[in-house]
């Protein structure tokens, strides 16, 4: 089966960073609004931590974007990484 599998994947934190930039919001502001640590936000943005279902719900409350959007970004990213390991 021929299926396109990119050789480089975009981590969900990049989308989060772009969202913050678009909203003129910094990481500390998001951490405060999402009721999570700045360390967690930074780790997600730098690809060192995953967006958990709980974090996705917090982002939903802050951005008014469904949690499933953030969960799907994370799931797709992890799936692409798994394909690259094959």
C-alpha positions as CSV (number, residue, x, y, z in Angstrom):
1,X,0.0,0.0,0.0
2,X,1.3,3.4,-0.9
3,X,0.8,5.9,1.8
4,X,2.4,9.2,2.3
5,X,4.3,9.3,5.6
6,X,6.2,12.6,6.1
7,X,9.8,12.5,7.1
8,X,9.3,15.4,9.5
9,X,6.3,15.9,11.8
10,X,5.0,19.0,13.5
11,X,4.6,18.6,17.3
12,X,1.4,19.9,18.9
13,X,3.4,22.5,20.8
14,X,4.2,24.3,17.6
15,X,0.4,24.8,17.0
16,X,0.1,26.0,20.6
17,X,2.9,28.5,20.2
18,X,1.4,29.8,17.0
19,X,-2.0,30.1,18.8
20,X,-0.4,32.1,21.6
21,X,1.3,34.4,19.2
22,X,-1.9,35.0,17.2
23,X,-3.7,35.9,20.4
24,X,-0.8,38.0,21.7
25,X,-0.6,35.8,24.8
26,X,2.5,34.5,26.5
27,X,3.2,31.2,28.1
28,X,2.8,32.6,31.6
29,X,-0.6,34.0,30.8
30,X,-1.7,30.7,29.4
31,X,-0.4,28.8,32.4
32,X,-2.4,31.1,34.7
33,X,-5.6,30.9,32.6
34,X,-5.3,27.1,32.2
35,X,-4.5,26.6,35.8
36,X,-1.3,24.6,35.1
37,X,2.4,25.3,35.5
38,X,4.5,27.4,33.3
39,X,6.9,24.4,33.2
40,X,4.1,22.3,31.7
41,X,3.3,24.9,29.0
42,X,6.9,25.3,28.1
43,X,7.5,21.6,27.9
44,X,4.5,21.2,25.5
45,X,5.7,24.1,23.4
46,X,9.2,22.7,23.1
47,X,8.0,19.1,22.3
48,X,9.2,17.7,25.6
49,X,5.7,16.9,27.0
50,X,2.5,15.6,25.5
51,X,-0.9,17.4,25.6
52,X,-2.8,15.2,28.0
53,X,-6.6,14.9,27.9
54,X,-6.8,17.0,31.0
55,X,-4.6,19.7,29.5
56,X,-6.7,19.6,26.3
57,X,-9.8,20.4,28.5
58,X,-7.9,23.3,30.1
59,X,-7.0,24.6,26.6
60,X,-10.6,24.2,25.6
61,X,-11.7,26.5,28.4
62,X,-9.1,29.1,27.5
63,X,-9.3,29.1,23.7
64,X,-12.9,28.0,23.2
65,X,-11.5,25.3,20.9
66,X,-12.8,21.8,21.5
67,X,-10.6,19.5,23.6
68,X,-10.8,17.0,20.8
69,X,-8.8,19.4,18.5
70,X,-5.9,19.3,21.0
71,X,-6.3,15.6,21.6
72,X,-6.3,14.9,17.9
73,X,-3.2,16.9,17.3
74,X,-1.4,14.9,19.9
75,X,-2.7,11.6,18.7
76,X,-1.8,12.3,15.1
77,X,1.7,13.4,16.1
78,X,2.3,10.3,18.1
79,X,0.9,8.1,15.3
80,X,3.3,9.8,12.8
81,X,6.2,9.3,15.1
82,X,5.3,5.6,15.3
83,X,5.2,5.3,11.5
84,X,8.6,6.9,11.3
85,X,10.0,4.2,13.6
86,X,8.8,1.4,11.4
